Amino acid sequence: MMNLEWYRIFLHTARHLNLTKAAQELHITQPSVSYAIKQLEEAMGLPLFHRLSKGVELTEEGRALLEYVEQSFAVLDSAQKHLRNLKQLSEGEIRIGASDSLIKHLLLPQLNAFHRSYPGIRIRLSHGRTPDITQRLKEGVIDCALVHMPMDDPQLHIQTLAVLEDCFVVGEAYGELAGRPLSAEELAELPLILLSPGSSTRVFVEMWFAARGQAVKPDIELGSIDLLAEFAKLGYGAAFISRSFVQEELREGTLFELKLEDPLPPRSIGFAVRRDRKLSAAADAFVRMLRAGQGPSGEKLTGP
């Protein structure tokens, strides 16, 4: 490969057809321009300019080269502008993984704050269960992920982002049960509405029952938090759900929280990134915003 600066000098000389004007535009001496052109011609083995008394003129070979050099520097200029836009966060993308419920109830307010400040950055969301999105994160398919804790993976750096308080809720059909504390045994005898097997939430509630000597046999298994709440409201049984996800229904009285003799422990939601991978400028800005607990303009973010 030839010296890139030779091509730059060739381009300016070809535009001005004058060595002195090219030197002035490049802020170098006229002998430096002559030397660079000579070096390029020797490297090519072809004359690129006709030397005239009042300047220079491109040879046929010089005109052929000019077309490619102009295209090449235009591409380089576009690349520099693109990188500058990425650095200034006027372009770019972030790839985030989370479950549907966490996207809706925890991530969306934060994404809105980020999007208001950086509308040019593309936000790509990938939904799934914690084990699935964790694997995508380690494979580099996404930049960061919201995960249910506890989680210990040497490849990931995980920081607590929010604390969830879970509860069992019922509709009016079972509303009388909300008046007194229930044991785990009494709760297990009710028709249970739980998330599908394999989810972190499902594993958590199964372990809670198992620690109290109860086996979980749900009547209804669903993949959506919204459907859990809807089936509970319709009187199909008791749904296990995060309290912050159904605050409005609890206030309106369309759902009732069941009190427990043995309260459920809180669960943490973590924000995970890979330890060995440097984030893009856009992803890094979003991660720093989340870790600071506020939006780019200083507004406090909301979440469970």
VMD Tcl script that draws the C-alpha trace (Angstrom):
set ca {
  {0.00 0.00 0.00}
  {1.21 3.48 -0.89}
  {1.60 6.26 1.64}
  {-1.90 7.69 2.19}
  {-0.49 11.21 2.33}
  {0.83 10.82 -1.20}
  {-2.70 10.20 -2.40}
  {-3.98 13.21 -0.46}
  {-1.35 15.44 -2.08}
  {-2.13 13.93 -5.48}
  {-5.85 14.69 -4.98}
  {-5.28 18.35 -4.11}
  {-2.80 18.78 -6.93}
  {-5.22 17.22 -9.41}
  {-7.97 19.58 -8.27}
  {-5.87 22.73 -8.57}
  {-3.53 21.60 -11.37}
  {-0.96 23.73 -9.62}
  {1.70 22.58 -7.16}
  {1.90 25.91 -5.33}
  {-1.89 26.14 -4.75}
  {-1.98 22.53 -3.58}
  {0.85 23.25 -1.14}
  {-0.95 26.32 0.22}
  {-4.18 24.38 0.77}
  {-2.32 21.53 2.49}
  {-0.14 23.93 4.54}
  {3.09 22.34 3.33}
  {5.90 23.53 1.05}
  {5.82 23.31 -2.73}
  {8.93 21.05 -2.77}
  {7.10 18.65 -0.45}
  {4.26 18.43 -2.96}
  {6.71 17.81 -5.82}
  {8.50 15.13 -3.82}
  {5.25 13.31 -2.92}
  {4.03 13.32 -6.53}
  {7.40 12.00 -7.71}
  {7.35 9.22 -5.09}
  {3.84 8.20 -6.11}
  {4.72 8.17 -9.80}
  {7.82 6.06 -9.12}
  {5.81 3.64 -7.02}
  {3.16 3.36 -9.76}
  {5.71 3.22 -12.55}
  {3.64 5.69 -14.54}
  {3.57 9.48 -15.01}
  {0.51 11.06 -13.41}
  {1.02 14.69 -14.47}
  {2.36 16.55 -17.47}
  {4.65 19.32 -16.19}
  {3.74 22.61 -17.86}
  {5.21 26.09 -17.62}
  {2.27 27.39 -15.59}
  {1.19 24.29 -13.72}
  {0.49 20.64 -14.35}
  {-2.00 18.56 -16.30}
  {-3.23 15.06 -15.56}
  {-2.07 12.28 -17.82}
  {-4.54 9.64 -18.94}
  {-3.27 7.42 -16.12}
  {-3.58 10.32 -13.69}
  {-7.22 10.86 -14.66}
  {-7.94 7.16 -14.13}
  {-6.32 7.24 -10.70}
  {-8.13 10.43 -9.69}
  {-11.53 8.80 -10.02}
  {-10.62 6.11 -7.48}
  {-8.80 8.48 -5.14}
  {-11.82 10.83 -4.99}
  {-14.11 7.92 -4.17}
  {-11.73 6.60 -1.53}
  {-11.37 9.92 0.29}
  {-15.13 10.46 0.12}
  {-15.63 7.10 1.86}
  {-13.00 7.97 4.48}
  {-14.66 11.33 5.07}
  {-18.04 9.61 5.54}
  {-16.44 7.16 7.97}
  {-14.97 9.99 10.02}
  {-18.31 11.79 10.15}
  {-20.06 8.58 11.21}
  {-17.55 7.93 13.99}
  {-17.89 11.53 15.15}
  {-21.67 11.12 15.29}
  {-21.27 7.88 17.25}
  {-19.00 9.64 19.73}
  {-21.42 12.54 20.09}
  {-24.35 10.09 20.53}
  {-26.26 11.47 17.57}
  {-26.07 8.01 15.96}
  {-25.60 4.45 17.16}
  {-27.59 1.66 18.72}
  {-28.05 -0.18 22.00}
  {-29.13 -3.83 22.24}
  {-30.89 -4.74 25.49}
  {-32.32 -8.03 26.70}
  {-35.05 -8.47 29.33}
  {-38.29 -10.27 30.01}
  {-41.51 -8.72 28.70}
  {-42.63 -7.74 32.19}
  {-39.32 -6.06 33.04}
  {-39.32 -4.22 29.71}
  {-42.80 -2.84 30.37}
  {-42.63 -2.07 34.08}
  {-38.95 -1.30 34.75}
  {-37.05 -0.62 31.55}
  {-39.55 1.42 29.53}
  {-39.47 4.58 31.72}
  {-35.68 4.57 31.52}
  {-35.66 3.99 27.78}
  {-38.05 6.91 27.36}
  {-35.71 9.21 29.28}
  {-32.74 8.05 27.20}
  {-34.62 8.37 23.91}
  {-35.68 11.93 24.70}
  {-32.04 12.95 25.08}
  {-30.61 10.84 22.25}
  {-33.34 10.40 19.61}
  {-30.82 9.39 16.94}
  {-29.77 6.23 18.77}
  {-31.59 3.08 17.72}
  {-32.90 0.96 20.59}
  {-33.15 -2.76 19.91}
  {-34.94 -4.90 22.50}
  {-34.60 -8.67 22.82}
  {-37.11 -10.38 25.13}
  {-36.82 -13.70 26.88}
  {-36.24 -15.46 30.17}
  {-33.18 -14.70 32.28}
  {-31.24 -17.87 31.21}
  {-31.91 -17.13 27.54}
  {-30.93 -13.46 27.57}
  {-27.89 -14.23 29.73}
  {-26.67 -16.60 27.04}
  {-27.31 -13.97 24.35}
  {-25.30 -11.48 26.38}
  {-22.33 -13.85 26.68}
  {-22.48 -14.57 22.94}
  {-22.37 -10.85 22.15}
  {-25.83 -10.76 20.57}
  {-26.91 -8.02 23.02}
  {-24.94 -5.36 24.90}
  {-26.63 -5.55 28.29}
  {-29.46 -7.33 30.07}
  {-31.89 -7.09 32.95}
  {-31.75 -10.34 34.90}
  {-33.38 -11.85 37.94}
  {-30.99 -12.38 40.83}
  {-29.24 -14.08 42.47}
  {-26.89 -14.81 39.61}
  {-23.17 -15.52 39.67}
  {-21.36 -15.74 36.35}
  {-17.62 -14.96 36.06}
  {-18.12 -13.58 32.54}
  {-20.61 -10.95 33.66}
  {-20.57 -7.84 35.80}
  {-23.96 -7.59 37.52}
  {-25.22 -4.64 39.53}
  {-28.49 -4.49 41.46}
  {-30.89 -2.18 39.68}
  {-34.19 -2.63 41.52}
  {-35.86 -4.67 44.25}
  {-39.15 -6.41 43.55}
  {-41.71 -7.35 46.20}
  {-43.86 -10.27 45.10}
  {-47.34 -11.18 46.24}
  {-50.31 -13.42 45.52}
  {-53.37 -11.62 44.19}
  {-56.95 -12.72 43.60}
  {-60.09 -11.27 42.10}
  {-63.41 -10.57 43.75}
  {-64.33 -14.28 43.68}
  {-61.66 -14.98 46.32}
  {-61.67 -11.53 47.88}
  {-62.78 -12.77 51.31}
  {-59.42 -14.54 51.70}
  {-57.63 -11.20 51.78}
  {-58.94 -10.49 55.27}
  {-56.61 -12.85 57.17}
  {-53.09 -14.24 56.85}
  {-52.83 -17.53 54.96}
  {-50.38 -20.35 55.49}
  {-48.35 -21.83 52.65}
  {-50.49 -24.98 52.94}
  {-53.73 -23.00 52.54}
  {-52.27 -21.11 49.62}
  {-51.16 -24.32 47.88}
  {-54.73 -25.62 48.03}
  {-56.01 -22.68 45.99}
  {-56.07 -22.73 42.17}
  {-52.71 -21.19 41.34}
  {-51.92 -19.05 38.29}
  {-48.17 -19.01 37.63}
  {-45.71 -18.15 34.91}
  {-44.58 -20.98 32.65}
  {-41.94 -23.44 33.92}
  {-38.32 -22.41 33.50}
  {-38.70 -18.72 34.25}
  {-36.79 -17.25 37.19}
  {-40.06 -16.15 38.76}
  {-41.50 -19.66 38.52}
  {-38.37 -21.20 40.03}
  {-38.49 -18.67 42.88}
  {-42.09 -19.42 43.85}
  {-41.55 -23.18 43.54}
  {-38.58 -22.96 45.90}
  {-40.60 -20.87 48.36}
  {-43.33 -23.52 48.49}
  {-40.82 -26.39 48.63}
  {-39.07 -24.81 51.62}
  {-42.42 -25.04 53.42}
  {-43.08 -28.61 52.42}
  {-45.57 -27.82 49.68}
  {-45.54 -28.98 46.05}
  {-46.66 -26.51 43.41}
  {-49.40 -27.73 41.07}
  {-50.70 -24.69 39.18}
  {-54.06 -24.80 37.46}
  {-52.99 -22.24 34.86}
  {-49.54 -21.54 33.41}
  {-49.01 -18.41 31.34}
  {-46.15 -16.56 29.72}
  {-47.37 -13.03 30.38}
  {-47.62 -10.97 33.56}
  {-50.61 -9.12 32.14}
  {-52.43 -12.40 31.57}
  {-51.67 -13.53 35.12}
  {-53.38 -10.42 36.45}
  {-56.28 -10.75 34.02}
  {-57.03 -14.37 34.93}
  {-56.83 -13.51 38.62}
  {-59.33 -10.68 38.15}
  {-61.67 -13.06 36.35}
  {-61.71 -15.35 39.40}
  {-59.59 -18.26 38.16}
  {-57.43 -18.35 41.28}
  {-54.41 -16.75 42.95}
  {-51.71 -15.30 40.72}
  {-48.09 -14.87 41.80}
  {-46.94 -11.46 40.62}
  {-44.73 -8.51 41.55}
  {-46.74 -5.98 43.54}
  {-45.43 -2.99 41.59}
  {-46.79 -4.51 38.36}
  {-50.39 -4.45 39.64}
  {-50.42 -1.33 41.81}
  {-53.20 0.27 39.79}
  {-55.44 -2.83 40.03}
  {-54.84 -3.05 43.79}
  {-55.76 0.63 44.22}
  {-58.88 0.24 42.10}
  {-60.00 -2.86 43.98}
  {-60.09 -5.15 40.94}
  {-57.38 -7.27 42.58}
  {-56.81 -8.12 46.24}
  {-53.48 -9.03 47.80}
  {-53.42 -12.14 49.98}
  {-51.66 -11.76 53.30}
  {-49.23 -14.54 54.23}
  {-48.23 -15.91 57.59}
  {-44.71 -16.31 56.19}
  {-43.99 -13.23 54.03}
  {-42.26 -13.61 50.71}
  {-38.66 -12.35 50.61}
  {-37.87 -9.55 48.17}
  {-36.14 -10.31 44.90}
  {-33.52 -8.21 43.15}
  {-33.27 -7.29 39.49}
  {-29.75 -6.93 38.20}
  {-28.25 -5.12 35.25}
  {-25.61 -7.25 33.52}
  {-22.82 -6.53 31.03}
  {-19.87 -8.60 29.91}
  {-16.61 -8.09 31.78}
  {-14.38 -8.64 28.74}
  {-16.16 -6.46 26.20}
  {-15.99 -2.68 25.89}
  {-19.38 -1.17 25.24}
  {-20.17 1.09 22.31}
  {-20.47 4.80 23.07}
  {-24.28 4.56 22.95}
  {-24.50 1.47 25.16}
  {-21.99 2.93 27.60}
  {-24.05 6.12 27.95}
  {-27.17 4.08 28.66}
  {-25.41 1.90 31.24}
  {-23.99 4.93 33.02}
  {-27.47 6.48 33.10}
  {-28.93 3.37 34.70}
  {-26.14 3.06 37.25}
  {-26.58 6.70 38.20}
  {-30.29 6.12 38.71}
  {-31.30 9.11 36.63}
  {-31.76 10.23 33.08}
  {-29.20 12.19 31.05}
  {-30.86 15.49 31.96}
  {-30.94 14.69 35.66}
  {-34.55 13.52 35.97}
  {-35.18 10.75 38.49}
  {-36.11 7.48 36.86}
  {-39.08 5.53 38.06}
  {-39.28 1.79 38.59}
  {-40.49 -0.89 40.99}
}
mol new
graphics top color blue
foreach p $ca { graphics top sphere $p radius 0.5 }
foreach p [lrange $ca 0 end-1] q [lrange $ca 1 end] { graphics top cylinder $p $q radius 0.2 }
display resetview
